[in-house]
Amino acid sequence: MTSALEPGPGTPAGRLPVLYFGHGAPPLADDELWTGQFAAWSRELPRPRAVLIVSAHWEAAPVTIGATSTVPLVYDFWGFPQRYYEVRYPAPGAPWLAERVRRLLGGGTAPVADAPDRGLDHGAYVPLKEMYPDADVPVLQVSLPTLDPSDLFEVGRRIAPLRDEGVLIMGSGFLTHNLSCVDMRQGPGYAPPQWSVEFDDWAHRAAESGDIDALLDWRAKGPAAHIAHPRSEHLAPLFVSLGAGAATTERARSVIDGFWYGLAKRAFQFD
């Protein structure tokens, strides 16, 4: 009998990559280009045994493990048409993965909490619905315990062994995110502001060259950093992905680029 803590039947051979991407708002589902990019990306990936996702929209300390069974989604947005609140994504839970996360992160002075009724927020289910539309891949969401880049990098480093167990680790945020500087009336394809272009270009070059130190020191090193991220919760998942990806390579590969309502929707893959 296979242990609940060991790779089981159907576990992909070899180490899975690590992802970071911009998740968009609920209207992402209406953007044919972007949804097509997510769908094409997932087809190129090994099919995971489970997904472990960290979203910009759940901050809780210490690291908190979300629902391990199928529970209602968290519609953590306001002012959208009713149809966006009727979306369902009944992905199976992953209790075995929760136990693995607890063991990897919960030793010593780093406790792990549980929120068994906390469903997937839109930073998780919006992209997952495009990547795995049948909701047939088990998903576990965990919280961001801090916004400190070095601490989040360590979280990623400690969960990296899951990559060898069929787990696809995802960081879900937005490479630039300042809604106060975005005119939503101009549409998703309008010319992006210069601050967004500059920060996206810098982060792209730093990630592809493996300059982790620069990315962790993004406030000092990144151009227009204080405008691109007045608060860093949407960049924070990148640091978890960097830590998990550093087990095999410090270099990222850009998979999706471009802008959505002026925000950089660039996505990275760490192989």
N, C-alpha and C positions, 0 to 999 in steps of 0.2 A: 504494500500500500504506500502511496506517495504521501510524504509529510505535507501538512498544510503550509509549512514554512520553506519548502523546497520547490524548485521548478517542476511543474506537472506536465501532463500530456499536452502537446500543442505549443509548448514554450518555444519561441523562435531560437534557432541555433545562432550562437554568437552574441556579441554585445550589441544592444540597441542604442541608437543615437539619443541625443538630448535636444529638445527644441525650445526655442523662445520665439514668441510672435505677438503681434498686435491683435487684440481680440475684437475690436470694433464694438459698436453698440448694437442693440437688437436689429436695427435696419441693415446690418451686414447681410442678412438673409436676402435682401433685395438687390444686392450688388452682384451682378452675374460674373463680373471679372474676378472679384475677390473670392467669392464662393467657389468658383472654378479653380482658382489657385490652391485653395485649401484641399479641395477634392483630389486634384492632381498630385499634390504633395503626399497625401495619405496613401495613394496607390503606389507610390515609389518606396514607401517604408515597409519594413517587415511587419506583419500583423502582430501586434503585441498581445501578451497574455492579459495585461491590464495597463491602465493609464494612471499615473500619479501626477496631479496637476496642482500648481500653486498659482493663484490668481491675485491680481492687484486689488480685488474687491473683498478680500477677507484678511483682515489684520487681527491677530489675537495672540497674546503671549500667555504662557509658553506656546510652543508649536502645538496646534490643536488639530486633531483628526476628525474629519467630518463623518457623515453618515456612512455606514458600512452595509446598508441595505437601500433599496429604492424608496426614496422619500420625495415629497414635492420639491420642485425647484424654488430657488430664491429669486424673485423678480425685483432686483435691487436697482430700479430705475423708475423715473416718474415722468408723466406727461406724454407718453407715447400712445398711439392707437391701441384699442383693446386687444387686437389680434396678437400683439406681442406678449400679452399676459396669458395667452391661451396656448403658448408653445409648450410642448411636453418633450422630455428626453429621459425615458425610464431606463437608463443604463443600469446593469446589475451592480451590486455592491462588491467590495473586495475585502472581506474581513481578514483573509490571510495576509493581504498586503498591509493592512492596518497594523497587524501584529509585527510584521517585519519592520515597518517604520518605527514602531514603538521600541523595538530592540535596538535599532540603529541609532536613534536619536535620544532615547530615554535613559541612557546610562549616566552614572555619576551625578553631576549637579544640573543636568539638563532634563527636567521633567517634561512629560508629554501629557496633554489634556485631551479630553474627548468631548465632542459635541454630536451625539448620535442622531439628533434631529435636524442637523444642519445640511440642507441639500446643496446642490451645485448652483453657484451664482452665474450671472451672465458672462463673466469672464471665462468660465469653464464650459458651459453648455452651448453658448453661441458658436464658438469654433468647432467644438466636438460634433455638433449636429451636422456640420458640413464635411468633416473628416470621416466620421463613422455614423452615417445617417440612420442606420438600423438600430442604433443604441444597443449593440450586442457585445461591446467590449466593456468589461468591468472598469469602473472609474472610482478613484479615491481622491478627494480634495483635502489638502492640508493648508493651514493658515500661514501667513507671513508673521513670524514672531517678532520682527523688528524691521526697521528700514536701513539698518547699518549694513553697508555693502560687504564688509569683511565677515561679519557674523553670518550673513546669508550665504556667502561663498562657502563657509564652513558647513552650513546645513546641506548644501548641495554636495560637498565632498563626502559627507558621511552617508548620504543616501545613494551615492554612485554605485555601490555593489548591486543595487536592484536592476541595473542595466543588464547584468548577466543572468537575471532571473525572469526575463521576458517582460520587463516593465518599461514603458515609454514615459520618460520624465518630461513634463512640459512646464515651462514658465509662460504665463499669459499676462501681458501688459500692453504697453504701447511705447515705441521707441522715442516718440515725442508726444507730450500730452499737456496741453494748456488750453482748456476749453474757453477761458476768458479772452483768448486772442484769436479765436476761430469764429468766423461768420458762417453759421450753419445755413444761412439763406442762400449761400453761393453754390451749394451742391457739392457732392463728394469729389468731383474731379477738378475743382478750381485750382489755379496756380498756388502752390504752397508758399507760405511766408518764408522769408530768408532765414529766420532763426531756426525753423524746422528743417530746412534744407541743410544748413551748416551743421547742426547737431547730428542729423542722420548720416551725413557724409563722414564726419569724424568718427562716430561710433562704428560705422561700417568698416572703415579702414583699421581702426583699433582692433575690432573683433577678428577680422580676416588675417591680421598680422600677428595675432596672439598677444597683444599688449594688454594683458589682464590688469596690470598695475594701473595703467591709465584709466581703464574702465572703472575700476574700484574707486579711483580718485576723480570721478567724473565731474564733480562740482568745480574743482580747480582746473581740470584739464580740458573739459568739453567746452566748445564755443557756444555762447548764448545759453549756457546750462541752466541759469536761473529762470530763463524764459521757457525753455523747452520742458522743464520740470520744476514748477514752483513748489511742488511737493512730489516726492520721489516714489510713490507707491506703484506707479505704472512701469517704472524702470526696475524696481526692486526684484521682480521675478527673474530678470536677466542674471542677477548675481547668483541665484540658486542654480540656474542652468549653467553658468560658467563653472561653478564648483563641481557640479556633476559631470560636466563635459571634460574637465581638466584631467580626469582619470586616464584619458586616452590621447587627448590633443588639446592644446591651448588655442587652436585656430578654429574659427567658425566659418561656415559656408553660408552665404546669403542665398536664400531660397525664394523669398518674395520681397519685392521692393515697391516703391511708389508711395503715393500719399492719398489719404482719405479725409476729406474736409480739412486739408492742410496738415494733417498729422501723419507722421512717418509710419507706415504699416509694415516696415521691414521685418522679415523673419529670418532667424538663424537656425542652422542645424550643426550640432557638434557630433562628429562621427568618432 
